[in-house]
Structure formats: C-alpha cells, structure tokens
Amino acid sequence: MPIILQPRDGLSIKDARGFNVGGGDLARSLSWPLPSTTAGAARTAIGLHRGFPAGISEGASNPWPILKTEISVKGPLAAIREIQAGQAVGSWELLWPAPADAIPRMVQTNEGGSVETNRLRPSQPTESRGTVRSCFVESKEAQAMDALWPVTFTEEGKLPAIPEWWTNADFRSWLLAESWLPIERTVEIKPRFDMHVAIDPSTQTAIDEKLFGLDVYELRVMAGRGSHARLFELGIAVSVDPPQAVPPLWRIGGESRIASADRTEPQLFDVGDLYKGWVDSPRIRLVLISPAYFQSGWRPDWLELTKEGPPEFRGIIPGTDFKVVLRGAIVSRAIAASGWDFERREPKPSRRLVPRGSVYFLESADPGRPFKHADMERLWLQSIQTQDSQDSRDGFGLVVAGSF
C-alpha cells in the first residue's frame, strides 16, 4: 500500500551529533529520513488510529510492541511531481539515489550543462595482489578481500558533481546500461536555518538557555535556471504491509512535525517491464536503495567466509534461493545512526550504516543457475537484511538488481 508523506513545515531529522558539536546550539539534520524514522512514524500513526493510548504508565499493558512485528514498512523513497500555477501536474514518480558505481563527466548544453556517467565495473585480476594482507594480520578473511575483483577508472582531473537524486527513467536505464549515459540534473534538497528563541516576559529579551537553531529541509524546490526553471514538490514514499486504514496526518521527525499522508497509485513501487528483454546472466549487481546495517560492517552478514577451498565470500541472498559469490563492492562512507527507544525509554545504541547507493557485484555460485528474468523481478526492492529481522521489517537494506 504506497503512501506519500508531505511534511507541512519542512523536514528535520536530527543526526547523531549533539547540539554543541562544532560550536553553537545547532541541531544538524539528515537530508533524508532513515527507514527507522518512517517505520516508527507509520506504526505510531496506525496505533493512534486504532485507539492505542498515547502514553503508557508503569505496569500497564502495552499494546504498541505488537506493531513492530505486525506491520512492515518499505522505504523511504523519494517521489516528485511538478507544480504549475499552484496545482500539481501529473502523477508522482520516484527519484532514486545516485549509485556509487557511476563515474561522471561534464557535457555542455544550452541549458547550462548535463552530466554523463559511465559504469564502474570490477574486473578479474590477472595477478595476485596484497593490498589488504600488507596492512592487516594474515587471515583467510584478508585473503578473501584480496581475491575481490578491483574497480579502476582512467578519468583524470577533478570530476564534476553527480546529481544526488536520479529520475525514474535515468535510473532504470542505468541498471541495464552498457556505456556512457546522460543523466538529467534533478532537484537539490537544500536546508534552511530556523532559529528558535524563548522570550523572558520580565525583560522582553531572549533566554540564552533556550536559544537554538536547526536545519530544516524544504521539499518544494526549483530545478533549472531562467526560462527553464520549474517548480517541483517532493514527497516521502513508503509502502505499508499489510494494507490497512491510516490517518490523514502523521508526525515525523524533529519536533513531531505534521505531514499529510495520502494513498497513491498502487503501481508506484512496481518493477514494470524493466527486465522485459533481460538475457540470462551468471552475474548481477545489487544497488542499495535504503541504508543497511550489517554486523560485519561493509559486507552483508549472509555473505560468509568459505571454510574450504579458496577464501571467498559466499551466501544465499535473503528471501531467495540464489547462491552467490561476492566479486566486488563499491561502498560509500558509513552513516552514523542513533535514536530513542520509546519502548525501553533509553537511547538506542549508535550504529554505522552502509549508505544508499552502495553496490555489490555478485556471481552465481552454481554455473547451471544463471539469473533469469523472474529472478531480477523478484529482487526488485527486496530487503537483503536477515529475513524476519526488525531491520528488514523497518525497510533497511532495500535493493534493486542490474547487469554486471
């Protein structure tokens, strides 16, 4: 059941840093919600809609925890539609995070420039390398990391910035692209700075202890310049399973900001006919669409070190029967995440998440079992977290598959 959330007064999702980090009473915000944020917002809205008590007193029966296992939330993805003359034009379309295997170059156009991207691909090394074992204690895991196929590129000089968000058409083309692909420049989500102050009624001046600022991201933005400028509105797209009645207003993020919640087209999250012409292949790549948490750090927990034979990382993709071997990975800088546990009434442990856009290159471990058309569709927005885990139900680790 796809739902579009539209924050009324902007989006503020405080990051893991304290107010005084870097000087000043400033709360810095994530530019996009984490899956746990939207999953918590969905379950809270549904629980209140069912009549669950807003506060739980000591010793009272607590109905809230059941929602953590009963309701799964997929997302958050970004959705966009154009605004003309104050009215929305057309239907919502998804925006996708920039994949980490894209290497850009600038191309000048009349509209001020666009970006062409080429795919980075790991290639099987022709000779033994010692990049990991030279830095760490000799171990089978270090040998397995050395055995991963390296990713190289020959572009020189400073590379242009790559758009953070890609259009639905560009991203789908990218998953199957074999060469340079022009990428349309999309919206940039930028924060504004809000200053909060309390006034002392006796002096009519600010109370220093209650003076603080925070970043707020606006979800109505301009794209293009001059006569090419267009106004767009963004929404936070989530899918709630199983489908059920939800209230029209949710609270999400810092200060419990109000967001409208509207059902949208059921096909918004569908794969469509993307893989219609797919040719069976022994290799694929998985692109992370939402952040993921792995005990092993950068590597999914289900990719385990082999105990016999050459050291490799092998495993079965969660929710499938696909036995694969890891051939390479492009993983961006980790995201620090924390939060508040309302059930236990204590801070959640900080975790380091693999960011969206990271890419894993996989090969079938069974030579007679290539990836087929139905397999690619099955992996569409599948969570690669451990099945039946809370992270999987919260929407962490969503992936889509592409050619290798």
Phi, psi and omega in degrees: 000094181291136179228140176253123175262133177232101178300133184288320186243033181089174186242127177225109180241099186302137179277188188281354182277153176285174183296324189264006179291124181087003177093140178081155178274076184238128175261121180268144186247146168292147180283346179209144183296151170278157179304324180295330179292311182287326177295318178295320178296319181295313182292325177296313180298318180292319179297315178295323179295330178278352180096013176297145180294142181292330178231145181248120178276160180301134176085350180281153176291128185255110182277350189293317186304334182297332181293336182293329179259335183282326188244124174255141181235127180253124182138193005271135170257163178264140176233151186218147170208156185274151176245126176228130180053037177079003182239147177290140181244125177076189183261166175292140172232148181283146165252147185238147178292145179298128179286146184286349180266020179258127176247122190262162166213148185274140175232125182281136176223173179295336181274005176108006175112140173231176183241130171259142182234146175240150182277133170274134181226138174287144178237144183296125183292146180269348179214162182292142178238157181232034187295324181273314184294338178285343183254336185233168177298140179303129178201165178294326178294319177297322178295322178294323177292323176296329182282348177297147182284132182285154176247124181228158174212160188247005179297139181246158179081181181286128182276145177292158177291139179263139180305134181291328181239137180248147177293161180300318181293315181296316183294318179296321177295322182298323182301330183245003185293148179247349184213196181303140183223124177289134181247125179290134175290127182251197184288153171248126180269109185246147181272154166252165181251121178255128176256129179250136183217147174246139183258131174283115184297336181282331181246348184057033177235168182289145173270115186304320183292345182242027178255118180206160179233161178209153175280139176228125181268125179276136181253017168239113193225160177261145174232142182085177181226154176057230182290347180266001183291139179222147181259133179231155169241143181253151175227158176263113184266126175226157176236126183256130180228129001282158178301142180196172180290134178231149179287159182284345181234132176241165170245133184215136174081194183299145179062018180051049182297143182282139174223137175282146180235116183233134173294146180232189185303131182301333184274005184303321183265001186286155180282337181067216182255028184306316186262024183303320181260019184297133176258131182314134183218144177280353184230143174217170170234146177249128179254125178288127179260336173228154181302155181229151176241125178233137177300328183279357181096251183281339188258131176305141185297333182281353173268099186257153179289131180294144180267339179231154179077194180298139180297121179212165173257115182232157177177184179246126180300127182306139178081002181225182173246023184278112175272123187226163172237137181283125179255337180183169180203145172236106187241125181280177183300140184294153176256129175275129183227141175211193180168191181241131179268104183289334180288315181267349180059053179202161179295144173284148176299141176292143180226153176255120185257144170286125187286158175298151183095341179296151189231137175239130181258121188236150175232142179298133178279351179246107183304334180269008184233078177284168177277123183259175179307313181294328179294318181295319179293324180295329181277354183295116181054036173275141176276131177261015168287164177305129183301145180065014174274161179295324178299320178296318180290336180276347178101013176284151172071029176288138181228162165230154185255148177218178179287156182255000000 
